[in-house]
Amino acid sequence: MLELRPTCEHCNKPLPPNSLEAMICSYECTFCKHCVENVIENVCPNCGGGFCQRPIRPSVNHRGNNYLGNDPASTTVKHRAVDIEKHRAFAKSIKNINPKDR
């Protein structure tokens, strides 16, 4: 089950469970859309993978207790600002490769 981390790992922008700005990689590294597109250029600084929009967990129990009230979002902040220069060097050779082919 997704943790639904509460903030962008780079800029620490709040990303509540219903945020359309939350982006995740396959390891759930969580960044805001602005940072993914403009700072890290769709290259996860932790694994090199790409990002997609984080799904939104229902806030209402529509069926089977599968909702935020039963499975709340994480409150653990993982703020690890990216070293931009190191990231550019890391991402340089892979950022133009489609994430599915990395």
N, C-alpha and C positions, 0 to 999 in steps of 0.2 A: 504494500500500500504506500502511496506517495506521502512523503512527510509534509508537503506544502510548507516549505520554509518561509519564514515571515519577512525576509528582506533580501535585497540584491546583495550578493557577495562582494561586489566591487564598491558601489556608491552608498550602500546601506539604505536605499529607498524602501519604504514599507511596501510589501507585496501581500496584502490580505488574501485570504483564500479565494475570494471572488475576483481577483485582479486579472484583467485582460493583458496586463503588461508583463506578467511573470513568464519567463522563458526557462526551460530546463534542458540539460543534456541527458543522456541515458543513465548517468550516475546521479541524477537529480541535483547537480550543481545548478544553482538558481541565480539568475541575473535578470535585471529589468530589460525591457525591449530596447531602450535607448543604449544601454551599455553593450548589449549583444551586437547591435547594428553599427554603433559608432565608435566603440572603444576596443572591443575584442574581436570585431569583424567575423562573428559567427564561428569562432574557434574557441572551444572551451580551454581555458588556461590550465585546467587540471588534467584533462585527458586528450585534448585535441579533436574531440568530436564536435558535431554541430548541435544546434538548438531547435526546439519546437515550442510552441505555446503550451504552457502548463494547463492541464484540464482543470475544470472547476468542479469541486465536490458539491453535491447538492446541499443546501442549507436546511431543507425540509425532508422529513422521513417519508418519502414516497413509497418505499418498499424495502422490507427486510432490515431495517435499522442501518442502511447504508447512506449515512449523511453525516454532516459535520458534528451534530450533537452527540453522535455515538463514536465517531472517529475524528476528533478535533485536529486542527492544523498544529504543526510544531510551533513552539515558542522559542526554540533555540536559534539564536542568531549566529550565522557563520560569516562574519564580516572579515574578508581577507582581500583587501584592496590589491588589484593587479598591478604589478610593476610593468608599466606600459612599454618601456624599452625592451625589457627581457621578453615580454609577450610578443612584441613585433618580431623579434629575432626568431622566437619559437614558431610563430604562425606563418612567417614569410613563405616557407616552402609548401605549406598545406592549405592556406586560406582560399586558394583558387581551385582546389579540388572539391568537388561536390561531397558533402558529408557522407553520403552513402558509399562513396568510393575510397574514403580515407582509411 
